[in-house]
């Protein structure tokens, strides 16, 4: 089908069958073919039963762009029943899809240019549903099954047992930080400790809580309208919008509309709301029902999990009044939780299986239930031996909370959640409930599918599959507690089954879990934060508790040193449970581990980090090349981040939430440092491969080449970064971006800083549309100006603060166009607006090498004085004159490079060569390519067909790249020649995956000779 109109279109394919189809247990599959999948923004699939106007079930998939490749197979499962159509409100009939005779596909198409796009659908089939993991519990009942007597379990169970309590008490006795954490328990728990017993029911209401309710007055989304402690009055009776300051309940918006739903036991429940205009937030329509009291209850329920801190206080200081308050709160929660309706967003269902697989009970999504229930069950098991609980209390709590939650959760497989990063929380809560109840079947529900989940959703080095630190922390946090719950777990004594669990060694059982807990630590920037890549907050941190946990479970010297150093240098204020997992004898003065000083590749995250030991605490450069495309991905592959003086001076903006009004800006290419081709954002399925990594030489270097990181037809899209050191722990960067293919290439760059100078360029007002369409982020640009750029050197400067000025000397080989403007520069989860000065330099294709020399220095203290660019028959040479001499950087078209450094007295200081070149008597080596013939059983020994090796060159610690794998960069341990070819052993720390016979690989030696040591 040809689409010829520009802008946004909805293409509808509808098929009516001459017969009916029973879709129970089936899946709907089709092949989608298009030359450019990036124009497809979402696909909606609706299934109608004979005679029905409403769809029986529907499925929505959307992304930025959509997660489907050209010619790829697209599969829709019945498990998606109950989803809400994006940007429109559409109810489903909720009937079993047994008599489907009509289906409809809706494709939302966005065309940035006036060009036709052909979309073909073929091979449409209805077929048996493929397995999606461990099946839901076979004996799941539509009504929860309760017990009449307390579980026979020896408490405490879960993540904090007697040994952890003893450890915590020892820490409190010996360490000031532990005393402070204990006081934090009291501070957070004071909401419940200071409350009168008769007020508890008001703060744990019987009426349902609803998360999704925009402010009826100003339409501000939940995340901002009801954020913070000031959103509720001290007495808990009124709700205050943090945007318009209106107080609710309010007679202007009366909750005088009611509707009735059926509960699992067959009884009816009436829910009240204000019926107003549709609530459109975050691209979704939550419908016209404004549950205002439900939003007030949601703000109250946010306090519920804090009761765990009272229980933690009791574990350290076992006062009876602490245990009594925990009991009072748990009994009230157990009283009302069974009566809460099953709901997702703002839609209510009879039960999970007759509703939505993401539905929860506490306020909108079962992720909330998992987080709250895990806290309540921890509070229960820590206080149940206090003597304040009767058997009736225990039965009420175990039934009304633990069994009620497991009933909700086990209706579907553990991984049945659209947000995969929420799944570990489900595992964690289910595991502690299983431990509290002594429920073998529930624990098996966790353990049988957990290995596959880790393998599917974590990369080979333990990095979360979405390549975003914030969401990795969201997933990894519960895994930390899960590991503690499972390690040493045994079934109750009266369980005699052959599949009994006894004293589980969870790290021996799941080695990858150990990787997950500490893999990001080596990527921490000098700011103490992790790179703000994809949907990751600017100040995302490496949590210390997982490091403490793995040091406890696997107490190697490396694990213990890393945990001790992070506890001293990068403490995270919200990690108050660490005194239970941190070894009491941990060295509080642990020096910086060497692993944090070296250049490093984190292949799972797509981070290539350049740093040198003498300045690693204050300086680092990160080339980001994440290869996974999901709803949490940004158009940012081949961007980079720079830290100097402990500050992030060239940044990736960071995520603020998908409901933030500037979220689409942060997704867009203009918010990142990269090259855009022909106005296209990066494509779905994008990734990049490491082609060069030199972290062992004085001059540091990295190159990554992108696949699908530019427009269709682009044959080369690659960035090279060179870090050249200067005396006094200073440096400058050379940025080289190659592009081949396309008609129009746009280099995008910004640095942090409110001050900006474009030199003496004659700027004139212009429109951001000169850069491209809205999909690039141009609608967010203000104060837009432009100028014609002549070939040569152009200097731009960003003033960060009194310590840092970042200057970029952009060296053009031909004329171009400069368009600069201000984009949103907010760096935190707020509505605060800050300017971000963005420059774009456009040049005509089909081939360009963008070159820039970048330096951050103190004001007036720049070392780089002059940059020159010269085009050679087979490459480009940059000459950089600086305070300490000059450097000649030659980049050849075949990607060989030679760097020659001279002192101020014109003496040759050093030669650095990547490739088969020779300079000043120093000979380089070619790139070596080979094929894997065999992989030995250890997975790390590769028998290859490589007949030659670089003579006299030590490959130990260098990088081997396996073609076609985004995470295919492996450190080499050793290489030996054999009859068939080279036998390459990978570093013992590497966990190979997808390394198979038949794969091709390459490594690129870098030779450096230093004639005069750097001062």
N, C-alpha and C positions, 0 to 999 in steps of 0.2 A: 504494500500500500504506500502511495506517495503522499508525503506531507509537504505542502508548499508554502504555507503561511508562516511568517515569523512569530516569535513570542511563545506563549504558553497555550497548548492545545490538549484536548482530551480525546483520544481515539478509542472508540468502543467497538469491540468485536462481540457479537452476540450469536449464539447457536441454540436453536430449538430442536430438541430430539423428538422423533416420532414415537418414542417409548420412554419409560421411566427407568432410572438407575438407582439402585441402593448404594449410597456412598459410604455406608458404615464400614470402617476398616479399610477404606480405599484412599488413594491419592490421585490427584489430578496433575498431569505432567505435560509439558509442551516444550518445544525448542523455539527460542527466540533468535532471530538473525537480523543484524543491522550492522552497517559499516561503522557506526559510532554509537555505542551504548550510552555515552555520557548524556545524550539528549533525553534519555528516558529517566524521569524523576521518580516515578513509582508505578507499580502494577497492582491493580485491585481485581480480585477474583470473587465473583458472587455466584451462588448456586441457589436456584429457585425450585421449589417443589411444585408439582402439578396443582394449578389453581391458586397459588399463593402470590400475593403482591410483594411481600417481604422476603428477602433471601433467608434460606434456612441456615446457612453459614457463609462466612466470607473470610478472605485473607487479604491482608495488606502487606506490601513490602516496599520499603522506600529507603533511600540512602542518599549520599552526596558524593558521587552519583550512586545509582542503584547497584546492588551487589549481584550482578549477573554479567557474565562475559558474553561477547558476541558469539552466537552459535551455541551458547550454553544451554544446558537443560535446566528448566525451572520447574520446581515441584511444590505443590500446595497440599498440605495435610489437613485432615478434618480437625486435628487438634487445635487449629487456628480459630475454631468457631468462637464467636463472641467478640472478635476484634471490632474496633470502631473505625470507620473510614476516615482517613486523614482529610481534613478541611471540609468535611460535610458530616451531618449527623444522620445516621442510618441505623434503625433498629433491625435486629434479626428476629425471626419468628420463634427461635429457640426450640424448634421441633427437630427430632432426629431426621437427618437427611436421607430418608429411605425412598422417596419417590421424586428424585430430581429429574426434570425434563427440560431444563433450560439453564444455561450458564452464560456468564457475561465477563469479558475481560475488559478492563479499563486501563489504558496506558496514558499517563500524563507525560507530555512531551514538551520540552523547552528548547527552542531553536535560537541560538545566539546570532545567527546570520540568516539572510534570506536565501537559504539553500535547501533543496529537497532532501528528505531523508526517507529511505525505504526500510520499512519494517515488515518482516515476514514471520508468521507463526506457522509451525508445521509439527508433524508427528505428535498430534494431540491425543492423549490416551488417558483412560481411567483404568487404574491397575491396583493390585494389592499394595497396601501401605508398607513401605520399607521400615524395618525396625529402627527405632530412635533411641535405643539404649535399654536399660533394664525396664521391664514392664512394670506397670503400677501393681501394687499389692493385690494378689489374686482375690483375697477375701475382703477387699474393701467394701464397706457397707455404706449405704447412703445416709445412715444415721450413726453417729459415733458409738462405739462399744465401750462401756465403762466397767470398772472393777468394783467389787464390794469391800475389799480389804486393802490396806496399804501394801505397796510393793516390798518384797523381801530383799532389800539392798543394803549393803554396808556403806553408809555415807561417811565423808563426802566423796562424791564421784565427779566426773567431768574434768575440766582443765585445771582445777585447783584442789589438790588432795592434801593429805596430811604432810607429805614431804615438802610441798610447796608452801604450806602455811608455816612450817618450821623454818624454811629458808627466809620467808618474808620477815618473820619475827627476829631472825638473826640480823637481817639487813637493817631493820628499824633500830636494833640495839647498837649497831656499829656505824651507821651512815646517816648523815644529815639529810641527804637527798631522799632517803627512804622515810624518814620522819615527816618530811614535807609532803611526800606522796600520801602518807597516812592521813595527814591533816586535810589533804584534798578530798579524801573520801568523806570526811565529815562535812566539808564545805558543799560538795555536790549533793550529799544525802540530806542536807538540812531542810530541803523542801518537804521531805517526809518526816524527818525527826522533829521539826518544830510544829507540825500540824496536829491539831486536835483530832482525836480518834473519830469523833462524829463528823468531821469534815472530809474524811477519806472518800466516802461515796460520791461527794460532789466532784472530786477530782478524778474519780474513775467512774464515769457516768454509765448509766444503763443504756441510754440512747446512743445510736451508732455515731461513730466518727467518720468524717469524709475528708480526705486530703484535697481532692480536686474541687475547689470552689473559689472562683475568682471573686474579687471584691465587687459586690453588685453595684457599687456607686461609681468607682473609677476604673473598673475592669482590670485591675492589676492582678497578675498571676499569683497563685498561692505562694510560690517560693519567695515572693517579695512582700505581698500584702500581709502575710501572717508570720513573717520572719522575726526571730529574736524574742527576748523575754518581755519586751514592751508591748507585744501584740495581745496580751491578755492582762486584765486588771488583777491586782493582788488577791482579790477575793474569788477570782475564777469565774465571775458571772458575766463579764462582757469581753468582747473581742474588738480590737482597735486596728484598723487598717494602717499600716506603716507608710502608705503613700498619701492617701487623702485625709487620714486621721478621723474618719467617721467611726462611730461606736455602734456595735451591734450587740443584741437585737435592736432594730431600728424600725419605727413605724412606717418609714418610707418604703421599706422592703419587707413586708409581713410574710411570715412562713405560714400562709393560709391554704396552701395546696397540699393534699395528701395522696398517697398511693399505697397499695397493699401488695405485699409479697408473701410467698409461701415459704415457710421455714423447713428445714430438713425433717422435722418430726411431723410435718403436715399441718401445723398450726399457722395462723396468719399473723403478720406483723404490719403495722401501719407506720409509714415514714412520712415526715412532713418536710416541706421545702418552700422556698419562694420560687414561683414560676416566672422567669424573666427571659431575656434574649439568650440565644445560644452562647455558651462559654467557649470561645476559641482561644486556646493558649498552646504555645509551642507547636503550632501547625496541626493541632488536634481539636476536635469539637467535642466538648463534654456535655453538650445538650443544654436544655433550658432550666433544668432543676438545680437551683442554688441551695445546697444544704448548709445554711448559715450556722445553725446550731451544730451541725455536723463538723463544720470547720472549727468552731469553738471547742468541741470535744477533741478534735485532732490536736489542737494546741495543748490541751490538758494531757492527752495520752502521751505526748512527747516526753513528759516527765516520768512516765512509768518505769522505764528501764533504769532510772537513777536509784531505785531501791537496791540494786546490786551493790552500790557503794556502801550502803548501810550494812549489808551482809559482809562485805570485805572488812569493814571496820570491826564487825563482830568477830571475824576470824582472827584478827590481831589483838583485839581487846574484848573478850567474850562477856560483855555486859548483857544482862537479861533484857533490859529495855530495848536494846538494838534488835534482838531476836523477836521480841514481841511486836515491834513496829513492822519488821519484815513479814511476820505472820499475818498481821492485820491487812497489809496491802495485798499480799498474795491471795488471801481469802476473798477480798473484794474483787480482785481481778478474776479469780476463778468463778465467782458468782455471775459476773456479767459477760465474760468472754463467750461462753456457749450461746448466749442470746444475740451476739452480734451477727449481722447478716454477712453473707459471702458477697464480696463486691470487688470490681476492678474499675479504677478511675471513679466514675460517678454512676455506674450501672450495677444493679443488685441482681443476684442470681439465687436460685433455690439451694444449690450445693455446688461444689467445684466441678463435678462431672456433668452437671446440667447447666454449666455456665462457662467460665473462662479459666484456662489453665494457669493464669497468673493471678487469679482472684485471691484476696486475703480477707481477713476478718477485722483486724484492728482498725485500718482506715483506708485502704485502697489497693493494696498489692501485697502478696504474701511475703515479699521481702521485708516489709515492716513487721509482720508476724515473726519471722525468723529472728530478726534483731532483738525484738522485745522479749520473746519467749526464751531465747538463750540466756538473757539477763535474769529473767524471773526464775528460771530453773537453777541457775548458778546461786542466786540468793536463797533458794529453797534448800539445796543440798548443803550449803555452808551453815545453815541454821537449824536444820531438821533435828539434829541431836541435842539441841539446847534444852529440851524438856518443856518448851512452851506449846508444842503441837500435840493435840489429841489425835487418836487414830481417825476420828471423823474429819479433823482438819486435813490430815494427810490425804485421805481419800478424796476430799473435795478439791484439793489443789492438784493432785495427780490426774484426776479425771477432767476437771474443768480447764486445766491449762495444758499439761503434757499430752494427754490422750486426745483432747480436742484439737490441738495443733497437729499431731500425727495424723489424725483423720483428714484434716485439710491437706496436709502435705503429701500423703501417700496416695492421694487420688490419681496422681500422675507420676511418671518417672522423675528422679531427682533433678534432671537437667531440663525439665519442662518449664522454661522461663525464657521469654524473648530476650531478656537481658542476661546474658551468660555470666556477667560479673556478679550477679546476685546469687547464683547457684551455690557457691561455697557457703554462704550464710545459711542456706537451706540444709546443706549437709551438716553444718555445725550445730544448728538448733535441733535437728533430728537426732544427732548423735548424743547430745546431752540429755534429751528427753528419753532416748533409749536407755542410757546409762541410769537415769533416775528411776525408770520403771523396771529395769532389768529385762528389757524387751529384746530378745535375740533377733526376732524377725525385723524389727525396726533398725537395729544395728546392721543387720545384713543388707537392708535396703540402702544403707549408706556405703558399706564396704564393697559390695559387689560391683557397683558402677563407678566408684571413685577413681580407680586406675585409668579407666577409659576417659573419664572427664579430664584428668590431668594431662593425658596424652593428646587429647583433642584440643584443649583450650590453652595449653602452655607450650611455648616453643622449647626447643631442645635444651636451651640453657636455663630454663625455668622462668623465662619472661612471659608475662601475660600476652595472649595472642593479639590484643588490640593495640599494642605498642603505645600505651598511654600510662604513665606512672600513677595518676590519680585513680584510674579504674583498676590498675593492678593492685593498688593499696586496698581498694574496695573489696576486691576478690581475695587478696592474701590475708587481710586482717582476720576474717573468720577461720581461714586455714590454720593460722597460728594457734587458735584455741582448739580447733579440731584435732590438730596433731597432739596437743597436750591431753585431750580427752581420750584419744585412741591409743596413745602410747601407754603400755602397761595394762590396757583394759582386759578384763576377763568377764565372761558371762556369769550371771548369778549362779550360786552353788547348786540350786535345784534344777538347772538346765542340763539335761543329759544327752542332747543330740550329738550325732557324730560330727556335725559342723560347728561344734562349740568353739568359742574364741577363748584363748588363754594367754594372758600376758603378752599382748601384741607388741612387737618391736616395729613401730610404724615406719621408721626410716629404712630399716632393712626390707620391709615389705614394699615401700614406695620410695625408692631413692630420689625420685624427681621432686618429692615434697621438700626435701632438704635444699635442693637448688632453688625452688620457688621462694623459700623464706629469706634467702640472702643474695639473690642474683643481682638486684638493682643497686646494691650498696656501692659497688665499684664505679657506678656512674654518677655519683653525687658530685655536683659542681662546687666550686669554691664558695658559693653563696650558702651552702648547706642544703640546697634544694636539688631536686631532680629536674632534668630538662623538660620544659613545658611543651611536650610534643603531643600532637593530636588533642583529644579532649582531656588534657591534663592541666590542673590548676598551676598557676605561676609559682606558687610556694608549696607544691607537693614535696613531701619529705620521705626519706627512707625511714620507715618506722623502726625503732630500736627493739621492740618486743620480739619480732620474728628472729632477729639476730641473737637475742638472749635465748630464745627457745631452741634454735638449732645448736647453739653453743652448749646448751644443757643436754640435748638429745644426742649430739655427736660432738663431744668435747675435744676436737682437734685444736692444736695450738693456733692455727689460722682462724678458726671459728671463734675461739675465745678472745683473741686479740682484736678482731674486727668488732665484736660485740662490746668489749670494754672501751675501745676508742670511741665508738659512736655514742655510747652512754655518756662519755665525758664531753665530747666535742659537739655532738648534734642531738642533744636530748629533745624529745618531742613532748610538749607539755600535756597533751591529752592522753599519753600512754601511762596511766597511773597504776596499771596492774603489773608493771615490770618488776616491782619489788618481789613478786611471787616467782618470777622466772629467772631473775638475774642472780648469778652465783654470788654468794656472800663474800667470797674472797677475790672477786673481780678487781683488777688493778685500776684504781681511779686515775692513775697517771699514765695510762698506756699511751706510748708514742704513736704517731701516725703510721699505720701499716704500709709497707712498701708497695703493696698492691694498689694503693690509692695514689701513688706517685707516678706510675707508669702509664704510657699511652696504651689504649685498650680498645678492643672491639667488643660490643655487646650485640651479637648478631640477632638475637630474638627481638630486641628493642629497636634495632636499626640505628645504633649509635656508634660512631667511630670517634673516639676521644683522643685528642692530642694534648699531652702535657709533659712537662719535664720535672725531674725530682726537685730541683732547687726552687721552683716557683709554683708547684702543684697546688699548694694551699690557697693561692690567690689568682692563678691564671689557668685557663683551659679553653680549648676550642673543640666544638662538637659538630661534626657533619651528621645530619640526621637523614636516614634513608629507610624508614619503616616501610615494609612491603605489604602489610595487610591492609585491606580496604574494608572498612565496616562503617556502621553509623557513627562511630566515634573517631573516624579518620578526618584529617584535614587535607587540603590541597597543598601539602608542605614537604613532600619528599624531595630531597636534595637541598633543603634549607640548612642553615647553620646557626650556631649560638656561640658567642664569645664572652668569656669572663675575664676581667682585669681588675686588679686591686680589690678582689673579693666581690666585685659587682658584676651583674650581667649587663653588658654594654651593647651587645648585639643580640637580640632576643627573638624568641618565639613567644607570641603574646600570651598564650595560655587560655584555658577554658574557663568559662564562668557559669555555665549551665545551658542546656538546650532551650530553656525558657527565657534566657536573657535577650533583650531586644537587639543586642549586637552580635548574637551568636552566628548569624550568617556571614558577618564580616570576618569573624575569627576563622571560619571555615575557608574563606576565599583565598585565592592566590595572592592578592595584593597585601594581605596581612603577613606575608612571609617573604623570605629572601630567596628568590629563585628566578627562573626564566620561563615566561609564558610564550607559547607558540600559537599564532593565529587566533588568539582570544579564547583558547580552549583551557578549561581547568584540567587537572590531572585525571586520568581515567580510572575506572574501577579495575581492581586487580593489579594496581600499580605496585612496583617494587623496584629496588635498585640493587646492584651487585657491587661488591668491593673489587676494584681492579688493582688498586695500589694501596699499600699501607706501610709506611716507614715510621715506626715509633721508636726505633733503636738508634737512630742517627742524630747528629746535632741539629740538622735541619729536619723537621718533622713534616710528613706529607700523607695525604689520603686522597683517593679518588674513588668515586662511585658513579656508575653509569645506570641510567634509569630505563626501565621497561614500562611503557604505558604512562610515563610521567609527563608526556607532552601530547601534542595533537597526533591524530592518525597519520601515518606516512613518515613520521620523523625517524630517521635512522640512527641518530646520535644525540643523546641528551645527557651530558656528563659534567660533573663538577670536580675540580681539583683544588685542594687547599694546601698551601705551603706555609709552614710556621718557621720564620727565620729569626733566630735569636740575636739580640744585640747586647752589648755590655750593660751591666747594672740590672740584670734580670728583666730586661725589656725585650720586645719583639715587634715584628710586624707580620702581616699576613698577605699572601698573594692569592687572589681568587681568580680562577680560570674556569669559565663555563663554555663548553663546546655545544654547538647546536648545528645539526645538519638536517635539512628538510623543513618545509613550510615556507610561507611567504613573508611572515612578519614575526620578529623575535623581540620580546620585551623583557629587559632585565629589571627586576624589582629589588629594591634594597631599602632598608630602614635601620637605624640604630636608635637606642634609647636616648632621650634627652629632650627637654623643653626648648632648648635653643637650637636654631638651625641657620646655616648660611650656605648659599649657592654661589658665593663669590660675587663676581661682577657681571654675571649673566643678565642679559636684558629679558626679563620675564614679563609675560603678558597674560591677562586673565584668559582662562580657557574652560573647557568642560571635561569632566572625567570620562565622558563617553569616548573621548579621543583614544583612551587606552583600550576600551573594549566594552562588552556588554555587562549587565548587572551580575552575571554569574561570576565575574572576576572580583566583585566587591566594589565596583565603581560608584554605586548609589550611596555608599557611606563616606565618600571622599568630599571634603570641603576645601575652600580656599585654593582652588585648582589654578595653576599657572603653567605656562609652557615656554619653551625656547628652542630654537634650532641649535643643534650642537655640531660644531665642526670637528673633523677628525683631530685627534690630539688628546691632551690630558685635561681633565676637568676635576676640580677639587670641591668636595662637599664636606660640610662639617656639622656634627651634632655635639652640643654641649650638654653633658649629663649632669654634672655637679662640679663642686670645687676640685674634685680629684680627676675627673675623666673628660677628655674631649676625644671623640672618635672622628677621624678623617678618612674619607675614601677618595683615592685618586683613580678615577675611571679613565682608562686608556682606550680610546676608540681608533680603529683602523680606517673608518670611513664615517661620513656624516650621519647624524642621527637626530632623533627628536627627544627632548626632555619634557616630561610632564610630571610635575610634582604637586602634592596636595597633602592635606591633613586627614588622617583616618582616626578612628577611635583608638585610644591607647590605654584604656582601663586595664589594670593588671590584677584585679581581685573581683570576688563575687559581690559586685555592688553596681549601682547605677551611676557612679561617679564618672564624669567624662574628662579625659585627658587627651591632648593632641599627640598624634604620632606622625612625624614628618616622613613621608614616603616619596621616594624618587623612582621614576620609571624611565628607562632609556630604551627607545625603540630603534631597531635597525632592520633594513630589508634583508630577507632571506635570499637564497636557501641555506647559506652557510655563514656562521659567525663564531668568533671566539671573543667572548666578553672577558675583559681583563681589568682587575682592580687591585690596587695596593691599599691596604687598610691598616691603620695604626690607631691605637688608643693610648693617650699620654696625658700628663698633667697639662693644664692650660699654659700655652706658650712654651711647652717643653717638647714639642714633636721632634723626633729624630729624622724622619723622612723629609728630605728637602726638595727633591726633584725626581720625577718619573719620566722616562722616555719609552716609546714603543716603536719598534722597527719590524717591518714585515720582511721575512726571508723567503727564498724560493720554496722551502719545505717547512716553514714554521714561523714563529713569532718570537722576538726577543724583547724582554723588558729590562731596562737599566734603571736601577734604583740607587740614587745618590742619597746618603744619609750622613749623620754627624761622624760616624766612625769609619766611613769608606764608601765603597759602592759594590753593588751586586748585579751580576748579569744572569738573568733567568731566561733560558731558551726552551721553548715548548714546541716540539715538532709535531707535524700532522699525524704521525703514527703513534703519538702520545709519549715518545721518549722525552726525557727532560735532562738538562744540564744546568747546574747552578755553580757559577764561579764567583767567589767572594774575595774582595781586595780591601786592604787596609787603607787608611787615609793617606799613607805614603806610597800607595799603589803596589804594595807587595801582595802576592797571591796568598790568601789566608787559607782557603779550602776549596775543594772541588767535590761536588755531589752529583752523582749520575744515576738516573733510572732509565735503563734501556741499553741497547747495543751501540754505545757511543764512546768516543775517546776524547779526553781534554787534559792538557798539561801532563801527559804521560799516564793518566789514570784511565783504565779501561773498564767499561761497564759490561753488563751481561744482558742478553736478550730476555724477553719474557719466555718462560719455559711452560710448555703445554703438554699434557699427556692424557692418558685414558686409564681408568681403573679396571684392571683385569680381574681382580679378586679382592674380597674383603674377608679378612680372617675372623675367627669367631669372637675375638674381643671387640670387634667393630671399629678399632682404632688403627689396625695395621692394614695398609693398603698396598697391594701388589700392583705395580703400574708398568706401562710399556715405555717409560721414560729412560732413554739410553744414555743421556748426557746430563751432567750436573755442573753448576758453576764451580770451577776449580778453585779450591782454597776458600770457599765461601761457607760460612757456618749458617745453616738454615734453621738451627734450633731457635724456637721462639718466633720465627717469621710466620707469615700468613699464607696459607694455601686457600684458593677460592675454587669451589666446585660450581661449575656452570649450571645455570638454571635454578639455583636455590637462593632465595633472598637471604636466608640465614646460613649460607654456605661458606662463610669465612671461618677457617679452622687454624688454630696455632699448631705448628709443627714441633714435634718433640725431637725426632732424629730422622736421618735418611741414610740408607745403606744401599749399595749397588748389589744386585743379584743377576743371575743368568738372564732372567726374563726382562729385567729392567730395575728401576729404583723401587725399593720397599720403603714406604713412608709411614712412620709412626706418628699419630696425632698426640697432642698433649694429653696426659692422663686426666686433666680436668674437663676435657671436651666430652660431651655426650653426643655421639654421632646419631643422626637421624636422616633418612633418605640418602645415605651414602652407600651406593650400590655399584656392583660391577657394570661397566658400560658407561658410567658417568665420566665426563671429561672435566679437567681441572687445569689450573694455571697458578704459577707464582712468579712474582717479579722481584728479583734481587735489586737492592739499592746499594751502591758503593759510594763511600765517602772517605776522602783523605784530607786530614787537617794538617796544614803546614805550619800555621801559627795559631796556638790556642787562643780561644776567646777570653778576653780579660773580664 
